[in-house]
Amino acid sequence: MKPSILPRLIRLRSPHLSRERALTLAEQISASTHLVSSLELLVRDRDRREGGLNDWNIARDNYAPRIPGLKKFLDIVADRRNTQLLHGARALAAASLLVPGTPRAHRAAANGFLAVTSMAAYPRHSYGTDGSDQVSFIVQIAALTARLRQHDHRTVDAALWYVALQSTMSYAVSGYVKLVSPVWRSGAALPGIMRTETYGDERFYQLISDHPELSKLVAHAVLFMECAFPALFLAKGRLAPAMLAATGSFHLVNARAMGLGRFLTAFVATYPAVLYAAQPRKRGAGR
């Protein structure tokens, strides 16, 4: 390989992200998660009807003893018409963040609205929420903080680093917990997951059941990928693009096999912050 080509390949593996670009990408990808979530809830409300998983007549008792007066507020949010209006507004706010070049004040307001309404609507949909809801909330509240103090580079950096470290801990802790499990180390975890009605897939289950060595190989690959995730901060961030490509592919497969579509955009929304945090720092650079 010619010496002049190598630096180009290194630059390709280590894309430079400005703080503004990292912030905008993170909030836009996360907004797409909120958009899909609210649209899903608008077109599919059978679990909120009488006898459904989130029947408010039953679920409201979970929150009654905790905070005085909270039940009245949640009753208003849980009203069928109000729930539809809320998610319609959330969808509009999320869609507006996908429009490039909107003013800082608008982006701050949209991020704030999505964050606040995520908290307000969470009890209404508590059964059926998952990690994608928590991750998208983290990104949006960090984006709100950054937009409110956009001209203060230290605040924006702190918000991006917060998202990056949350993402890193999510993967690493998940891997370390799996590592101590003999079920995961043996490869038996995947067939157990794939045979369930909630997260399973018949064809994938049949494939790994017929090929137990493949099941073990995939399980070990997941363990390695998650446990090694913090290593992307090594070598001046040059490992980050490859690691994020691997984890992104992992979520893409899960979207197909387990139906976890929103996990893909929720976690990928943290990747701009991870890339920004992992890249080398230049003294005195405004970035």
C-alpha positions as CSV (number, residue, x, y, z in Angstrom):
1,M,0.0,0.0,0.0
2,K,1.3,3.4,-0.9
3,P,2.1,5.7,2.1
4,S,-0.1,8.4,0.7
5,I,-3.2,6.2,0.8
6,L,-2.9,5.1,4.4
7,P,-3.7,8.6,5.9
8,R,-6.8,8.7,3.7
9,L,-8.1,5.4,5.0
10,I,-7.5,6.5,8.6
11,R,-9.5,9.7,8.0
12,L,-12.3,7.5,6.5
13,R,-12.4,5.4,9.6
14,S,-12.3,8.4,11.9
15,P,-14.8,11.0,10.6
16,H,-14.7,14.4,12.3
17,L,-17.9,15.7,13.7
18,S,-18.4,19.2,14.9
19,R,-20.4,19.7,18.1
20,E,-23.2,21.3,16.2
21,R,-23.3,18.5,13.7
22,A,-23.2,15.8,16.4
23,L,-26.0,17.6,18.3
24,T,-28.2,18.0,15.3
25,L,-27.8,14.4,14.1
26,A,-28.5,13.1,17.6
27,E,-31.7,15.1,18.1
28,Q,-33.0,14.3,14.6
29,I,-32.5,10.6,14.8
30,S,-34.0,10.5,18.3
31,A,-36.9,12.6,17.1
32,S,-37.6,10.0,14.5
33,T,-38.0,7.5,17.3
34,H,-40.6,9.7,19.1
35,L,-42.4,10.3,15.8
36,V,-42.7,6.5,15.1
37,S,-43.7,5.9,18.7
38,S,-46.5,8.4,18.7
39,L,-47.8,7.4,15.2
40,E,-47.9,3.8,16.4
41,L,-49.9,4.8,19.4
42,L,-52.3,6.9,17.3
43,V,-53.2,4.0,14.9
44,R,-53.1,1.2,17.5
45,D,-55.0,1.9,20.7
46,R,-56.6,-1.5,21.5
47,D,-54.3,-2.1,24.5
48,R,-55.7,1.2,26.1
49,R,-59.3,0.1,25.7
50,E,-61.3,-1.6,28.5
51,G,-59.7,-4.9,29.3
52,G,-56.5,-4.0,27.5
53,L,-53.0,-4.2,28.8
54,N,-53.0,-0.4,29.5
55,D,-56.6,-0.1,30.6
56,W,-56.4,3.1,32.7
57,N,-59.2,2.1,35.0
58,I,-56.8,-0.5,36.4
59,A,-53.4,1.0,35.7
60,R,-54.2,4.3,37.5
61,D,-54.1,2.5,40.9
62,N,-50.4,2.0,40.4
63,Y,-49.8,5.8,40.8
64,A,-52.5,6.8,43.3
65,P,-50.5,6.3,46.6
66,R,-47.2,7.8,45.3
67,I,-47.8,11.5,44.7
68,P,-50.9,13.3,46.1
69,G,-52.9,15.0,43.3
70,L,-51.0,13.1,40.6
71,K,-54.0,10.9,39.8
72,K,-56.1,13.9,38.6
73,F,-53.4,15.0,36.2
74,L,-52.9,11.5,34.9
75,D,-56.6,11.1,34.4
76,I,-56.6,14.1,32.2
77,V,-53.7,12.8,30.1
78,A,-55.2,9.3,30.0
79,D,-58.5,10.5,28.5
80,R,-58.8,8.9,25.1
81,R,-59.2,12.2,23.2
82,N,-56.4,13.9,25.2
83,T,-54.1,11.0,24.6
84,Q,-54.7,11.3,20.8
85,L,-54.2,15.0,20.9
86,L,-51.0,14.6,22.9
87,H,-49.5,12.1,20.5
88,G,-50.6,14.2,17.5
89,A,-48.7,17.1,18.9
90,R,-45.7,15.0,19.7
91,A,-45.6,13.7,16.2
92,L,-45.7,17.3,14.8
93,A,-42.9,18.4,17.2
94,A,-40.8,15.4,16.3
95,A,-41.3,16.0,12.6
96,S,-40.4,19.6,12.9
97,L,-36.9,18.6,14.3
98,L,-36.3,16.7,11.1
99,V,-36.5,20.0,9.1
100,P,-33.0,21.3,8.7
101,G,-32.1,24.9,9.5
102,T,-34.9,25.7,12.0
103,P,-34.0,28.3,14.7
104,R,-32.4,27.4,17.9
105,A,-35.4,28.5,20.0
106,H,-37.7,26.3,18.0
107,R,-35.4,23.3,18.4
108,A,-35.1,23.9,22.1
109,A,-38.9,24.1,22.4
110,A,-39.5,21.0,20.4
111,N,-36.9,19.0,22.4
112,G,-38.4,20.2,25.6
113,F,-41.9,19.4,24.5
114,L,-40.9,15.8,23.6
115,A,-39.0,15.3,26.9
116,V,-41.8,16.7,29.1
117,T,-44.6,14.8,27.3
118,S,-42.6,11.6,27.4
119,M,-42.7,11.8,31.2
120,A,-46.3,12.8,31.2
121,A,-47.4,10.0,28.9
122,Y,-45.2,7.3,30.4
123,P,-47.7,6.1,33.1
124,R,-50.4,5.9,30.5
125,H,-48.3,3.5,28.4
126,S,-46.3,1.9,31.2
127,Y,-46.9,-1.7,30.1
128,G,-45.3,-2.1,26.8
129,T,-42.6,0.6,27.1
130,D,-39.0,-0.5,26.7
131,G,-35.4,0.7,26.6
132,S,-36.0,2.7,23.4
133,D,-38.3,5.0,25.2
134,Q,-35.7,5.7,28.0
135,V,-32.9,6.2,25.5
136,S,-34.8,8.6,23.3
137,F,-35.8,10.5,26.4
138,I,-32.2,10.8,27.5
139,V,-31.1,12.1,24.1
140,Q,-34.0,14.6,23.9
141,I,-33.4,16.0,27.4
142,A,-29.6,16.3,26.6
143,A,-30.5,18.1,23.3
144,L,-32.8,20.5,25.2
145,T,-30.0,21.3,27.6
146,A,-27.5,21.9,24.8
147,R,-29.9,24.1,22.8
148,L,-30.7,26.3,25.8
149,R,-27.0,27.1,26.1
150,Q,-25.9,26.5,22.5
151,H,-23.3,29.2,22.6
152,D,-21.6,27.8,25.7
153,H,-19.4,25.1,24.2
154,R,-18.8,23.5,27.7
155,T,-22.5,23.0,28.2
156,V,-23.0,21.4,24.7
157,D,-19.9,19.2,25.2
158,A,-21.3,18.1,28.6
159,A,-24.6,17.2,27.0
160,L,-22.9,15.2,24.2
161,W,-20.6,13.4,26.7
162,Y,-23.6,12.6,28.9
163,V,-25.3,10.9,26.0
164,A,-22.1,9.1,24.9
165,L,-21.4,7.8,28.4
166,Q,-25.0,6.6,28.8
167,S,-24.7,4.8,25.5
168,T,-21.4,3.2,26.5
169,M,-22.8,2.1,29.9
170,S,-25.9,0.6,28.3
171,Y,-23.9,-1.7,26.0
172,A,-21.1,-2.5,28.5
173,V,-23.3,-3.2,31.5
174,S,-25.6,-5.4,29.3
175,G,-22.6,-7.3,28.2
176,Y,-21.1,-7.8,31.7
177,V,-24.5,-9.0,33.0
178,K,-24.7,-11.5,30.2
179,L,-21.1,-12.6,30.7
180,V,-21.8,-14.1,34.2
181,S,-24.8,-16.0,32.9
182,P,-24.1,-19.7,32.0
183,V,-27.1,-19.6,29.7
184,W,-25.6,-16.9,27.6
185,R,-22.1,-18.4,27.6
186,S,-23.5,-21.8,26.5
187,G,-25.5,-20.2,23.6
188,A,-28.8,-21.4,25.0
189,A,-30.1,-17.9,25.6
190,L,-30.9,-17.2,21.9
191,P,-33.2,-20.2,21.3
192,G,-34.9,-19.3,24.6
193,I,-35.6,-15.8,23.4
194,M,-36.6,-16.8,19.8
195,R,-39.2,-19.3,21.0
196,T,-41.2,-16.7,22.9
197,E,-44.3,-15.1,21.4
198,T,-43.3,-11.5,22.3
199,Y,-39.8,-11.4,21.0
200,G,-39.5,-14.6,19.0
201,D,-39.2,-15.5,15.3
202,E,-40.1,-19.0,14.1
203,R,-37.6,-19.2,11.2
204,F,-34.7,-17.8,13.2
205,Y,-35.6,-20.1,16.1
206,Q,-35.6,-23.1,13.8
207,L,-32.2,-22.1,12.3
208,I,-30.4,-21.8,15.6
209,S,-32.1,-24.9,17.1
210,D,-30.9,-26.9,14.1
211,H,-27.4,-25.4,14.4
212,P,-26.4,-25.1,18.1
213,E,-22.8,-24.1,17.3
214,L,-24.2,-21.1,15.3
215,S,-26.3,-20.1,18.3
216,K,-23.2,-20.3,20.5
217,L,-21.1,-18.3,18.0
218,V,-23.7,-15.5,17.7
219,A,-24.1,-15.4,21.5
220,H,-20.4,-15.1,22.0
221,A,-20.2,-12.4,19.3
222,V,-22.9,-10.4,21.2
223,L,-21.0,-10.8,24.5
224,F,-17.8,-9.6,22.9
225,M,-19.3,-6.7,21.1
226,E,-21.1,-5.4,24.2
227,C,-18.3,-6.0,26.7
228,A,-15.7,-4.4,24.4
229,F,-17.8,-1.4,23.5
230,P,-15.8,1.0,25.8
231,A,-12.7,0.2,23.7
232,L,-14.0,2.5,21.0
233,F,-12.4,5.4,23.0
234,L,-9.0,3.9,22.4
235,A,-6.6,4.7,19.5
236,K,-7.9,8.2,19.2
237,G,-11.4,7.0,18.4
238,R,-10.3,5.1,15.3
239,L,-12.2,2.0,16.5
240,A,-15.4,3.9,17.0
241,P,-16.9,3.7,13.4
242,A,-16.3,-0.1,13.2
243,M,-17.7,-0.7,16.7
244,L,-20.8,1.4,16.0
245,A,-21.3,-0.3,12.6
246,A,-21.3,-3.6,14.5
247,T,-23.8,-2.5,17.1
248,G,-25.9,-0.8,14.6
249,S,-26.1,-4.0,12.5
250,F,-27.0,-5.9,15.8
251,H,-30.0,-3.6,16.3
252,L,-30.9,-4.0,12.6
253,V,-31.0,-7.8,13.0
254,N,-33.0,-7.4,16.2
255,A,-35.5,-5.1,14.4
256,R,-36.2,-8.0,12.0
257,A,-35.9,-11.0,14.4
258,M,-37.4,-9.6,17.6
259,G,-39.6,-6.7,16.3
260,L,-37.5,-4.1,18.1
261,G,-37.6,-1.5,15.4
262,R,-37.5,1.6,17.6
263,F,-34.4,0.3,19.4
264,L,-32.5,0.8,16.1
265,T,-33.2,4.6,15.8
266,A,-33.1,5.1,19.6
267,F,-29.6,3.8,20.1
268,V,-28.3,5.0,16.7
269,A,-29.3,8.5,17.9
270,T,-26.6,8.2,20.6
271,Y,-23.9,7.4,18.0
272,P,-23.1,11.0,16.9
273,A,-22.4,11.9,20.5
274,V,-20.2,8.8,20.9
275,L,-18.3,9.7,17.8
276,Y,-17.9,13.2,18.9
277,A,-16.7,12.2,22.4
278,A,-14.3,9.5,21.0
279,Q,-12.5,11.7,18.5
280,P,-9.2,13.4,19.4
281,R,-9.4,16.9,21.0
282,K,-7.6,19.9,19.6
283,R,-6.5,22.5,22.0
284,G,-8.1,25.9,21.4
285,A,-10.4,24.5,18.7
286,G,-13.9,25.9,18.6
287,R,-15.2,22.8,16.9
